[in-house]
């Protein structure tokens, strides 16, 4: 039995009602000339654009919008080299581009960018300026499991060093300290820090306490981290024993 033209009814993988990036699958379309299943999709962008695409392109992340992202990317807004513009683009890539290095921690965990963010750069820029953005700040979600959303007040600007303090220590961390890790092939401890998106290598140490101290000193130097450093320093010996 045939359902939609060119598509056999058995072994049918129905994508109707599912969402891929900004695309909501409304209904089945005719197969393409190669016999691949295609779908009628509507985009959640402000233009509510429509597109027809294949199962493979939806599931692989190849097609995630009606083309609005590409059009938006091609527009310079006079600020395409501006840091704020790059932040806006990065939010969308984190949430909807499976090829992005951070997608697994955002879109891969179900975190999305609300329409109030993706609707366009100008509204995002206006919100950023109105809420105190400067080039010394970075964006953060108040609820780390929540979406990038302005309308529900889940976004704020904070200094770089504060976001670094709040960064979660990886579950497989052997040291319990962000930026300090065990180099398994040598058994030595590596220490590093990130400053304005760039990694700074602090050294390799035989003793975990030396690696942690190097990290803490770097935090004071680059992030002006004082009170937190003093508090955490108390636990270094205990952590070294229990690691």
C-alpha positions in Angstrom: 0.0 0.0 0.0 1.2 3.5 -0.8 0.6 6.5 1.5 2.3 9.6 0.1 3.5 9.3 -3.5 6.5 7.1 -3.8 6.4 5.9 -0.1 5.6 2.4 0.9 3.5 2.1 4.1 5.6 -0.6 5.8 8.7 0.3 7.8 7.5 3.9 7.8 9.3 6.3 10.2 6.8 9.1 10.9 8.4 12.3 11.9 5.2 14.3 12.0 5.0 16.5 15.1 8.7 16.3 15.9 11.0 19.3 16.1 14.5 19.5 14.6 16.3 22.8 15.5 13.8 25.5 14.6 11.8 23.2 12.3 8.5 21.6 13.2 7.5 18.8 11.0 3.9 19.3 9.9 3.2 16.6 7.4 4.6 14.2 4.9 5.7 15.4 1.4 6.4 13.4 -1.8 9.6 11.5 -2.0 12.5 13.1 -3.9 13.7 11.6 -7.2 16.0 9.2 -5.3 13.1 7.8 -3.3 14.0 9.5 0.0 11.2 10.5 2.3 10.6 14.2 2.5 8.7 16.4 5.0 6.8 19.7 5.1 8.3 21.8 7.9 7.5 25.2 9.3 10.2 27.3 11.0 9.7 28.9 14.4 11.5 32.1 13.2 9.7 35.4 13.1 8.9 34.9 9.4 7.4 31.4 10.0 9.3 30.2 6.9 8.5 26.9 5.3 10.7 24.3 3.8 10.6 20.7 2.4 13.5 18.4 3.3 14.4 14.8 3.8 14.5 12.5 6.8 18.3 12.2 6.6 18.9 16.0 6.5 16.6 16.5 9.5 18.1 13.8 11.7 21.7 14.6 10.8 21.3 18.3 11.7 22.0 19.4 8.1 18.7 21.3 7.9 17.6 23.0 11.1 15.8 26.1 9.8 14.0 27.6 6.8 17.2 29.3 5.8 16.8 32.2 8.3 20.0 31.3 10.1 22.0 31.6 6.9 20.4 34.8 5.9 21.0 36.2 9.4 24.6 35.0 9.3 25.1 36.7 5.9 23.8 40.0 7.2 26.5 42.1 8.8 24.2 44.5 10.7 27.3 46.7 10.5 28.6 44.6 13.5 29.6 41.2 12.1 33.0 41.5 13.7 31.5 42.8 16.9 31.9 40.6 20.0 28.2 40.9 20.9 27.2 39.7 17.4 29.5 36.7 17.8 27.9 35.9 21.2 24.5 36.0 19.6 25.6 33.6 16.8 27.3 31.3 19.3 24.1 30.9 21.3 22.2 29.7 18.3 25.1 27.4 17.2 25.3 25.9 20.7 21.6 25.1 20.7 21.0 24.0 17.1 24.2 23.1 15.3 25.2 19.5 16.0 28.6 20.2 14.5 29.4 22.9 17.0 32.0 21.9 19.6 29.7 22.8 22.5 26.4 21.4 21.1 26.5 18.3 23.3 26.4 20.5 26.4 23.5 22.6 25.2 21.3 21.5 22.3 22.4 17.9 23.0 20.9 18.4 26.6 17.7 19.9 25.2 18.6 23.5 25.9 17.1 25.9 23.3 17.2 29.5 22.3 13.9 31.2 22.7 12.3 33.1 19.8 12.9 36.3 21.8 16.7 35.6 21.3 16.7 34.2 17.7 14.2 36.7 16.2 17.1 39.0 15.2 20.4 40.5 16.2 19.1 44.1 16.7 16.6 43.2 19.4 19.2 41.1 21.2 21.7 44.0 20.9 19.1 46.4 22.3 18.4 44.1 25.3 22.1 43.6 25.9 22.9 47.4 26.0 19.8 48.0 28.2 21.0 45.4 30.7 24.5 46.7 31.2 26.6 44.7 28.6 30.3 45.6 28.3 33.1 43.8 26.5 34.3 42.7 30.0 31.2 40.6 30.5 29.8 37.3 29.2 26.3 35.9 29.1 25.0 33.4 31.6 21.8 31.6 32.2 20.4 32.0 35.7 19.0 28.5 35.5 21.8 26.4 34.0 19.2 23.8 32.9 17.0 26.5 31.4 16.9 27.9 27.9 18.5 31.0 26.5 15.5 33.2 27.1 15.1 37.0 27.6 11.3 37.0 28.1 11.4 34.7 31.2 14.4 36.7 32.6 16.8 33.7 32.5 19.7 35.6 31.0 22.2 38.0 32.7 25.6 39.6 32.0 28.4 38.8 34.5 32.2 39.4 34.5 34.4 36.8 32.9 35.9 35.7 36.2 32.6 35.0 37.8 31.5 32.7 35.0 34.7 30.8 35.4 34.1 30.4 39.1 30.6 29.0 38.4 31.8 26.5 35.7 31.0 23.0 36.7 33.9 20.6 37.4 33.7 17.7 35.0 32.2 14.5 36.4 35.3 12.5 35.5 37.7 15.0 37.2 40.3 13.4 39.3 41.4 16.5 41.1 38.0 18.1 42.0 39.4 21.4 40.8 38.6 23.0 37.4 41.7 23.3 35.2 43.7 20.7 37.1 43.8 17.2 35.5 45.8 14.0 35.7 47.9 13.2 32.6 47.5 9.4 32.6 50.5 8.5 30.5 52.9 10.1 32.9 51.0 10.2 36.2 51.7 13.9 36.5 49.2 16.8 37.1 48.5 19.4 34.5 47.3 22.9 35.4 45.8 25.5 33.1 43.4 28.4 33.0 41.1 30.1 30.4 41.3 33.9 30.1 38.9 35.6 27.6 38.4 32.3 25.8 42.1 31.5 25.4 43.8 28.6 27.3 46.9 29.5 29.3 49.2 26.6 30.2 50.5 26.8 33.8 52.7 23.7 33.9 53.0 20.0 34.8 53.6 18.9 38.4 54.4 15.7 40.3 52.3 16.8 43.3 48.6 17.7 42.9 49.0 20.4 45.6 51.5 22.2 43.4 49.2 22.0 40.4 46.3 23.4 42.4 48.4 26.2 43.9 49.5 27.1 40.4 45.8 27.3 39.3 44.9 29.4 42.4 47.7 31.8 41.8 46.6 32.2 38.2 43.0 32.8 39.3 44.2 35.7 41.5 46.4 37.1 38.7 43.9 36.8 35.8 40.5 36.8 37.6 41.2 38.8 40.7 39.9 35.9 42.7 40.9 36.5 46.3 38.3 35.5 48.9 37.3 32.4 47.0 40.9 31.4 46.6 41.5 31.8 50.4 38.5 29.7 51.2 39.3 26.9 48.7 43.0 26.9 49.7 41.9 25.4 53.1 40.7 22.3 51.3 43.7 21.6 49.1 45.5 19.2 51.5 42.2 17.3 52.1 41.5 17.1 48.4 45.0 15.8 47.7 44.6 13.0 50.2 41.1 12.0 48.9 41.7 12.3 45.2 
